[in-house]
Amino acid sequence: MSSPQTPEDGQGRGGRGDPPGDLRSVLVTSVLNLELLDKDLFRGRHYWVPASKRLFGGQIVGQALVAAAKSVSEDVHMHSLHCYFVRAGDPKVQ
């Protein structure tokens, strides 16, 4: 039985070019830090693009959830989230 590759070997998870574990946590917090452009209008950023050259759907959902939470009063809480990914996200499109 083979063991999964560790971040120390520079391959991340499974040799797919993923960043090491400590970098992942920095990327997540950075990606979820949205720029306020106008009332209820936010811009998210991506700091790493996977080898597939497409955005990760979880990143987009996370950014959307943060933007939604910042657009309502603090006493409003999310109770459900439904997503459909129709096409792959292109990081070059702004």
The first five atom37 places (N, CA, C, CB, O) and aatype in JSON, in Angstrom:
{
  "aatype": [12, 15, 15, 14, 5, 16, 14, 6, 3, 7, 5, 7, 1, 7, 7, 1, 7, 3, 14, 14, 7, 3, 10, 1, 15, 19, 10, 19, 16, 15, 19, 10, 2, 10, 6, 10, 10, 3, 11, 3, 10, 13, 1, 7, 1, 8, 18, 17, 19, 14, 0, 15, 11, 1, 10, 13, 7, 7, 5, 9, 19, 7, 5, 0, 10, 19, 0, 0, 0, 11, 15, 19, 15, 6, 3, 19, 8, 12, 8, 15, 10, 8, 4, 18, 13, 19, 1, 0, 7, 3, 14, 11, 19, 5],
  "atom_mask": [
    [1, 1, 1, 1, 1],
    [1, 1, 1, 1, 1],
    [1, 1, 1, 1, 1],
    [1, 1, 1, 1, 1],
    [1, 1, 1, 1, 1],
    [1, 1, 1, 1, 1],
    [1, 1, 1, 1, 1],
    [1, 1, 1, 1, 1],
    [1, 1, 1, 1, 1],
    [1, 1, 1, 0, 1],
    [1, 1, 1, 1, 1],
    [1, 1, 1, 0, 1],
    [1, 1, 1, 1, 1],
    [1, 1, 1, 0, 1],
    [1, 1, 1, 0, 1],
    [1, 1, 1, 1, 1],
    [1, 1, 1, 0, 1],
    [1, 1, 1, 1, 1],
    [1, 1, 1, 1, 1],
    [1, 1, 1, 1, 1],
    [1, 1, 1, 0, 1],
    [1, 1, 1, 1, 1],
    [1, 1, 1, 1, 1],
    [1, 1, 1, 1, 1],
    [1, 1, 1, 1, 1],
    [1, 1, 1, 1, 1],
    [1, 1, 1, 1, 1],
    [1, 1, 1, 1, 1],
    [1, 1, 1, 1, 1],
    [1, 1, 1, 1, 1],
    [1, 1, 1, 1, 1],
    [1, 1, 1, 1, 1],
    [1, 1, 1, 1, 1],
    [1, 1, 1, 1, 1],
    [1, 1, 1, 1, 1],
    [1, 1, 1, 1, 1],
    [1, 1, 1, 1, 1],
    [1, 1, 1, 1, 1],
    [1, 1, 1, 1, 1],
    [1, 1, 1, 1, 1],
    [1, 1, 1, 1, 1],
    [1, 1, 1, 1, 1],
    [1, 1, 1, 1, 1],
    [1, 1, 1, 0, 1],
    [1, 1, 1, 1, 1],
    [1, 1, 1, 1, 1],
    [1, 1, 1, 1, 1],
    [1, 1, 1, 1, 1],
    [1, 1, 1, 1, 1],
    [1, 1, 1, 1, 1],
    [1, 1, 1, 1, 1],
    [1, 1, 1, 1, 1],
    [1, 1, 1, 1, 1],
    [1, 1, 1, 1, 1],
    [1, 1, 1, 1, 1],
    [1, 1, 1, 1, 1],
    [1, 1, 1, 0, 1],
    [1, 1, 1, 0, 1],
    [1, 1, 1, 1, 1],
    [1, 1, 1, 1, 1],
    [1, 1, 1, 1, 1],
    [1, 1, 1, 0, 1],
    [1, 1, 1, 1, 1],
    [1, 1, 1, 1, 1],
    [1, 1, 1, 1, 1],
    [1, 1, 1, 1, 1],
    [1, 1, 1, 1, 1],
    [1, 1, 1, 1, 1],
    [1, 1, 1, 1, 1],
    [1, 1, 1, 1, 1],
    [1, 1, 1, 1, 1],
    [1, 1, 1, 1, 1],
    [1, 1, 1, 1, 1],
    [1, 1, 1, 1, 1],
    [1, 1, 1, 1, 1],
    [1, 1, 1, 1, 1],
    [1, 1, 1, 1, 1],
    [1, 1, 1, 1, 1],
    [1, 1, 1, 1, 1],
    [1, 1, 1, 1, 1],
    [1, 1, 1, 1, 1],
    [1, 1, 1, 1, 1],
    [1, 1, 1, 1, 1],
    [1, 1, 1, 1, 1],
    [1, 1, 1, 1, 1],
    [1, 1, 1, 1, 1],
    [1, 1, 1, 1, 1],
    [1, 1, 1, 1, 1],
    [1, 1, 1, 0, 1],
    [1, 1, 1, 1, 1],
    [1, 1, 1, 1, 1],
    [1, 1, 1, 1, 1],
    [1, 1, 1, 1, 1],
    [1, 1, 1, 1, 1]
  ],
  "atom_positions": [
    [[0.86, -1.17, 0.0], [0.0, 0.0, 0.0], [0.9, 1.23, 0.0], [-0.98, 0.0, 1.23], [1.8, 1.34, 0.84]],
    [[0.68, 2.15, -0.92], [1.52, 3.34, -0.99], [0.93, 4.44, -0.13], [1.67, 3.82, -2.44], [-0.29, 4.55, 0.05]],
    [[1.81, 5.26, 0.4], [1.35, 6.36, 1.24], [1.21, 7.62, 0.4], [2.33, 6.6, 2.43], [1.94, 7.79, -0.58]],
    [[0.28, 8.51, 0.76], [0.12, 9.75, 0.0], [1.37, 10.61, 0.14], [-1.12, 10.53, 0.46], [2.07, 10.54, 1.15]],
    [[1.63, 11.42, -0.86], [2.79, 12.29, -0.81], [2.57, 13.39, 0.2], [3.1, 12.88, -2.19], [1.46, 13.91, 0.34]],
    [[3.61, 13.76, 0.9], [3.52, 14.79, 1.92], [3.9, 16.13, 1.34], [4.42, 14.46, 3.12], [4.58, 16.19, 0.31]],
    [[3.47, 17.23, 1.97], [3.83, 18.55, 1.48], [5.34, 18.78, 1.41], [3.22, 19.6, 2.35], [5.8, 19.58, 0.6]],
    [[6.12, 18.08, 2.26], [7.55, 18.27, 2.27], [8.2, 17.82, 0.98], [8.16, 17.53, 3.42], [9.29, 18.28, 0.65]],
    [[7.55, 16.92, 0.23], [8.18, 16.45, -1.0], [7.95, 17.38, -2.18], [7.67, 15.06, -1.34], [8.38, 17.11, -3.29]],
    [[7.24, 18.52, -1.92], [7.04, 19.52, -2.95], [5.93, 19.17, -3.93], [0.0, 0.0, 0.0], [5.68, 19.92, -4.87]],
    [[5.28, 18.06, -3.72], [4.26, 17.63, -4.66], [2.84, 17.93, -4.19], [4.4, 16.18, -4.93], [1.9, 17.78, -4.96]],
    [[2.68, 18.35, -2.93], [1.34, 18.6, -2.43], [0.56, 17.32, -2.36], [0.0, 0.0, 0.0], [1.1, 16.28, -1.97]],
    [[-0.71, 17.36, -2.73], [-1.57, 16.18, -2.65], [-1.49, 15.4, -3.95], [-3.02, 16.58, -2.35], [-1.94, 15.87, -4.99]],
    [[-0.94, 14.23, -3.88], [-0.99, 13.33, -5.02], [-0.18, 13.79, -6.22], [0.0, 0.0, 0.0], [-0.42, 13.29, -7.32]],
    [[0.75, 14.71, -6.06], [1.6, 15.11, -7.16], [0.89, 15.91, -8.23], [0.0, 0.0, 0.0], [1.35, 15.95, -9.38]],
    [[-0.22, 16.57, -7.9], [-0.99, 17.32, -8.9], [-0.55, 18.77, -8.99], [-2.47, 17.25, -8.58], [-1.2, 19.56, -9.66]],
    [[0.53, 19.13, -8.32], [0.97, 20.52, -8.35], [0.25, 21.39, -7.34], [0.0, 0.0, 0.0], [0.32, 22.61, -7.44]],
    [[-0.45, 20.8, -6.37], [-1.14, 21.56, -5.33], [-0.11, 22.17, -4.39], [-2.12, 20.65, -4.55], [0.97, 21.61, -4.21]],
    [[-0.42, 23.32, -3.79], [0.52, 23.92, -2.84], [0.59, 23.12, -1.55], [0.11, 25.37, -2.53], [-0.33, 22.36, -1.25]],
    [[1.67, 23.27, -0.78], [1.8, 22.57, 0.5], [0.7, 22.99, 1.47], [3.17, 22.84, 1.11], [0.06, 24.03, 1.28]],
    [[0.48, 22.19, 2.53], [-0.6, 22.4, 3.49], [-0.6, 23.77, 4.15], [0.0, 0.0, 0.0], [-1.66, 24.38, 4.26]],
    [[0.57, 24.27, 4.6], [0.58, 25.56, 5.27], [0.23, 26.69, 4.31], [1.94, 25.81, 5.89], [-0.39, 27.68, 4.71]],
    [[0.62, 26.56, 3.06], [0.27, 27.55, 2.05], [-1.22, 27.51, 1.75], [1.09, 27.32, 0.77], [-1.83, 28.54, 1.45]],
    [[-1.82, 26.33, 1.81], [-3.26, 26.21, 1.56], [-4.06, 27.06, 2.52], [-3.7, 24.75, 1.66], [-5.01, 27.73, 2.11]],
    [[-3.7, 27.06, 3.81], [-4.47, 27.83, 4.8], [-4.33, 29.32, 4.53], [-4.0, 27.51, 6.23], [-5.3, 30.07, 4.71]],
    [[-3.16, 29.78, 4.11], [-2.97, 31.19, 3.75], [-3.79, 31.53, 2.52], [-1.47, 31.49, 3.5], [-4.41, 32.59, 2.46]],
    [[-3.81, 30.63, 1.55], [-4.59, 30.87, 0.34], [-6.08, 30.97, 0.65], [-4.34, 29.77, -0.68], [-6.77, 31.83, 0.11]],
    [[-6.57, 30.1, 1.5], [-8.0, 30.12, 1.84], [-8.37, 31.43, 2.51], [-8.36, 28.94, 2.77], [-9.36, 32.06, 2.12]],
    [[-7.6, 31.86, 3.5], [-7.95, 33.11, 4.17], [-7.78, 34.31, 3.24], [-7.08, 33.3, 5.42], [-8.55, 35.26, 3.34]],
    [[-6.81, 34.28, 2.35], [-6.62, 35.37, 1.39], [-7.75, 35.42, 0.38], [-5.27, 35.22, 0.67], [-8.25, 36.49, 0.05]],
    [[-8.14, 34.26, -0.1], [-9.19, 34.19, -1.12], [-10.53, 34.65, -0.55], [-9.31, 32.75, -1.65], [-11.35, 35.22, -1.27]],
    [[-10.76, 34.41, 0.73], [-12.03, 34.8, 1.35], [-12.04, 36.24, 1.86], [-12.35, 33.86, 2.49], [-13.05, 36.7, 2.39]],
    [[-10.94, 36.94, 1.7], [-10.87, 38.35, 2.06], [-11.26, 39.17, 0.83], [-9.43, 38.74, 2.57], [-10.43, 39.43, -0.03]],
    [[-12.52, 39.56, 0.75], [-13.06, 40.21, -0.44], [-12.88, 41.72, -0.39], [-14.53, 39.87, -0.6], [-12.9, 42.32, 0.68]],
    [[-12.72, 42.31, -1.56], [-12.6, 43.75, -1.69], [-13.99, 44.35, -1.88], [-11.66, 44.13, -2.88], [-14.74, 43.93, -2.76]],
    [[-14.33, 45.33, -1.05], [-15.62, 46.01, -1.17], [-15.51, 47.07, -2.25], [-16.05, 46.65, 0.2], [-14.71, 48.0, -2.13]],
    [[-16.31, 46.95, -3.31], [-16.3, 47.91, -4.42], [-17.38, 48.96, -4.27], [-16.46, 47.19, -5.74], [-17.17, 50.13, -4.58]],
    [[-18.54, 48.54, -3.79], [-19.69, 49.41, -3.62], [-20.61, 48.7, -2.64], [-20.42, 49.72, -4.99], [-20.31, 47.59, -2.2]],
    [[-21.72, 49.32, -2.29], [-22.67, 48.67, -1.39], [-23.12, 47.34, -2.01], [-23.9, 49.6, -1.1], [-23.64, 47.31, -3.13]],
    [[-22.91, 46.27, -1.29], [-23.28, 44.92, -1.71], [-22.59, 44.47, -3.0], [-24.77, 44.84, -1.89], [-23.13, 43.64, -3.73]],
    [[-21.42, 45.01, -3.29], [-20.64, 44.61, -4.47], [-19.2, 44.34, -4.03], [-20.69, 45.71, -5.58], [-18.51, 45.24, -3.55]],
    [[-18.77, 43.1, -4.21], [-17.46, 42.67, -3.74], [-16.67, 42.06, -4.9], [-17.6, 41.67, -2.59], [-17.24, 41.56, -5.87]],
    [[-15.34, 42.12, -4.77], [-14.48, 41.47, -5.75], [-13.59, 40.49, -5.01], [-13.64, 42.51, -6.56], [-12.92, 40.82, -4.04]],
    [[-13.59, 39.26, -5.52], [-12.72, 38.24, -4.98], [-11.48, 38.1, -5.86], [0.0, 0.0, 0.0], [-11.47, 38.53, -7.01]],
    [[-10.46, 37.51, -5.31], [-9.22, 37.29, -6.04], [-8.83, 35.83, -5.98], [-8.08, 38.18, -5.48], [-9.28, 35.09, -5.1]],
    [[-8.0, 35.43, -6.9], [-7.42, 34.11, -6.84], [-5.9, 34.29, -6.84], [-7.9, 33.2, -8.04], [-5.36, 35.11, -7.58]],
    [[-5.24, 33.52, -6.01], [-3.8, 33.65, -5.85], [-3.06, 32.44, -6.39], [-3.45, 33.85, -4.39], [-1.83, 32.44, -6.49]],
    [[-3.8, 31.43, -6.73], [-3.21, 30.2, -7.24], [-4.21, 29.56, -8.18], [-2.81, 29.23, -6.09], [-5.39, 29.43, -7.86]],
    [[-3.73, 29.16, -9.34], [-4.58, 28.49, -10.32], [-4.06, 27.06, -10.46], [-4.59, 29.25, -11.71], [-2.87, 26.87, -10.71]],
    [[-4.92, 26.06, -10.3], [-4.46, 24.68, -10.42], [-3.97, 24.37, -11.83], [-5.59, 23.71, -10.03], [-4.15, 25.15, -12.76]],
    [[-3.35, 23.23, -11.98], [-2.79, 22.82, -13.26], [-3.85, 22.78, -14.37], [-2.15, 21.45, -13.13], [-3.52, 22.91, -15.55]],
    [[-5.11, 22.62, -14.0], [-6.2, 22.57, -14.99], [-6.48, 23.94, -15.6], [-7.47, 22.02, -14.35], [-7.23, 24.04, -16.58]],
    [[-5.89, 25.0, -15.03], [-6.1, 26.39, -15.49], [-7.54, 26.84, -15.34], [-5.68, 26.52, -16.94], [-7.98, 27.75, -16.05]],
    [[-8.28, 26.23, -14.44], [-9.67, 26.6, -14.16], [-9.82, 26.91, -12.69], [-10.65, 25.48, -14.59], [-9.08, 26.39, -11.86]],
    [[-10.77, 27.76, -12.37], [-11.02, 28.11, -10.98], [-11.69, 26.95, -10.26], [-11.88, 29.37, -10.87], [-12.44, 26.19, -10.86]],
    [[-11.41, 26.82, -9.0], [-11.99, 25.8, -8.16], [-13.37, 26.26, -7.7], [-11.08, 25.49, -6.95], [-13.51, 27.34, -7.13]],
    [[-14.38, 25.45, -7.95], [-15.75, 25.82, -7.62], [-15.97, 26.14, -6.16], [0.0, 0.0, 0.0], [-16.76, 27.02, -5.84]],
    [[-15.27, 25.44, -5.28], [-15.39, 25.71, -3.85], [-14.93, 27.12, -3.5], [0.0, 0.0, 0.0], [-15.46, 27.75, -2.58]],
    [[-13.95, 27.61, -4.23], [-13.47, 28.98, -4.0], [-14.57, 29.97, -4.35], [-12.21, 29.26, -4.84], [-14.8, 30.92, -3.59]],
    [[-15.23, 29.78, -5.45], [-16.29, 30.69, -5.88], [-17.46, 30.64, -4.91], [-16.76, 30.33, -7.3], [-18.03, 31.68, -4.57]],
    [[-17.81, 29.46, -4.46], [-18.9, 29.31, -3.49], [-18.53, 29.99, -2.17], [-19.22, 27.82, -3.25], [-19.35, 30.68, -1.57]],
    [[-17.3, 29.79, -1.72], [-16.85, 30.42, -0.48], [-16.88, 31.93, -0.56], [0.0, 0.0, 0.0], [-17.31, 32.6, 0.37]],
    [[-16.43, 32.47, -1.69], [-16.46, 33.92, -1.87], [-17.89, 34.43, -1.93], [-15.7, 34.31, -3.16], [-18.2, 35.48, -1.37]],
    [[-18.76, 33.7, -2.59], [-20.16, 34.11, -2.66], [-20.8, 34.1, -1.27], [-20.94, 33.19, -3.6], [-21.59, 35.0, -0.95]],
    [[-20.48, 33.12, -0.47], [-21.04, 33.03, 0.88], [-20.53, 34.17, 1.75], [-20.68, 31.68, 1.52], [-21.31, 34.75, 2.51]],
    [[-19.24, 34.51, 1.66], [-18.69, 35.63, 2.42], [-19.37, 36.93, 1.98], [-17.15, 35.72, 2.24], [-19.76, 37.74, 2.82]],
    [[-19.52, 37.13, 0.68], [-20.17, 38.34, 0.17], [-21.62, 38.42, 0.66], [-20.13, 38.38, -1.37], [-22.09, 39.49, 1.06]],
    [[-22.31, 37.3, 0.63], [-23.7, 37.29, 1.1], [-23.78, 37.65, 2.58], [-24.34, 35.91, 0.85], [-24.65, 38.42, 3.0]],
    [[-22.87, 37.1, 3.38], [-22.87, 37.37, 4.82], [-22.57, 38.84, 5.1], [-21.84, 36.49, 5.52], [-23.1, 39.41, 6.06]],
    [[-21.73, 39.46, 4.28], [-21.4, 40.88, 4.47], [-22.49, 41.81, 3.96], [-20.08, 41.21, 3.78], [-22.46, 43.01, 4.21]],
    [[-23.46, 41.26, 3.25], [-24.53, 42.07, 2.65], [-25.79, 42.11, 3.49], [-24.86, 41.54, 1.29], [-26.75, 42.79, 3.12]],
    [[-25.81, 41.4, 4.6], [-27.0, 41.37, 5.46], [-26.6, 41.71, 6.89], [-27.69, 39.97, 5.4], [-25.41, 41.75, 7.22]],
    [[-27.58, 41.95, 7.73], [-27.29, 42.25, 9.13], [-26.74, 41.0, 9.83], [-28.56, 42.77, 9.85], [-26.93, 39.88, 9.37]],
    [[-26.07, 41.22, 10.95], [-25.42, 40.12, 11.66], [-26.38, 39.1, 12.25], [-24.57, 40.68, 12.74], [-25.97, 37.99, 12.57]],
    [[-27.66, 39.46, 12.4], [-28.61, 38.51, 12.96], [-29.2, 37.57, 11.91], [-29.72, 39.26, 13.65], [-30.01, 36.71, 12.25]],
    [[-28.8, 37.71, 10.66], [-29.26, 36.83, 9.58], [-28.19, 35.76, 9.37], [-29.53, 37.63, 8.24], [-27.01, 36.07, 9.2]],
    [[-28.6, 34.5, 9.38], [-27.67, 33.39, 9.24], [-28.06, 32.51, 8.07], [-27.61, 32.56, 10.54], [-29.24, 32.34, 7.76]],
    [[-27.06, 31.95, 7.41], [-27.32, 31.04, 6.31], [-27.87, 29.72, 6.85], [-26.02, 30.79, 5.48], [-27.4, 29.22, 7.88]],
    [[-28.84, 29.18, 6.17], [-29.37, 27.88, 6.59], [-29.3, 26.86, 5.47], [-30.8, 28.02, 7.07], [-29.48, 25.67, 5.71]],
    [[-29.03, 27.33, 4.24], [-28.97, 26.4, 3.13], [-28.21, 27.04, 1.98], [-30.39, 25.97, 2.68], [-28.27, 28.26, 1.79]],
    [[-27.5, 26.23, 1.23], [-26.75, 26.72, 0.07], [-26.81, 25.66, -1.01], [-25.27, 27.06, 0.44], [-26.47, 24.5, -0.78]],
    [[-27.23, 26.07, -2.19], [-27.33, 25.15, -3.33], [-26.56, 25.75, -4.49], [-28.82, 24.89, -3.72], [-26.7, 26.93, -4.8]],
    [[-25.74, 24.93, -5.14], [-24.9, 25.43, -6.24], [-24.95, 24.48, -7.42], [-23.44, 25.62, -5.77], [-25.06, 23.26, -7.26]],
    [[-24.87, 25.06, -8.59], [-24.76, 24.3, -9.81], [-23.62, 24.89, -10.62], [-26.09, 24.31, -10.62], [-23.59, 26.1, -10.86]],
    [[-22.69, 24.08, -11.03], [-21.57, 24.53, -11.82], [-21.82, 24.11, -13.26], [-20.22, 23.95, -11.28], [-21.68, 22.94, -13.62]],
    [[-22.19, 25.08, -14.08], [-22.55, 24.81, -15.46], [-21.3, 24.77, -16.35], [-23.54, 25.86, -15.96], [-21.18, 23.92, -17.23]],
    [[-20.38, 25.71, -16.1], [-19.14, 25.76, -16.89], [-17.96, 25.96, -15.95], [-19.21, 26.9, -17.94], [-18.1, 26.43, -14.82]],
    [[-16.8, 25.61, -16.45], [-15.57, 25.83, -15.66], [-15.27, 27.33, -15.6], [-14.37, 25.06, -16.29], [-15.49, 28.05, -16.57]],
    [[-14.75, 27.78, -14.47], [-14.39, 29.19, -14.31], [-13.05, 29.49, -14.93], [0.0, 0.0, 0.0], [-12.1, 28.72, -14.79]],
    [[-12.96, 30.61, -15.63], [-11.72, 31.03, -16.27], [-11.1, 32.16, -15.44], [-11.98, 31.5, -17.75], [-11.72, 33.22, -15.3]],
    [[-9.9, 31.96, -14.89], [-9.3, 32.98, -14.04], [-8.92, 34.26, -14.77], [-8.1, 32.41, -13.38], [-8.65, 35.28, -14.13]],
    [[-8.89, 34.25, -16.1], [-8.55, 35.44, -16.88], [-9.72, 36.41, -17.02], [-8.05, 35.04, -18.25], [-9.51, 37.59, -17.32]],
    [[-10.94, 35.92, -16.8], [-12.14, 36.75, -16.92], [-12.35, 37.49, -15.62], [-13.39, 35.9, -17.29], [-12.31, 36.89, -14.54]],
    [[-12.57, 38.81, -15.71], [-12.8, 39.6, -14.5], [-14.2, 40.15, -14.46], [-11.8, 40.74, -14.4], [-14.56, 40.83, -13.5]]
  ]
}
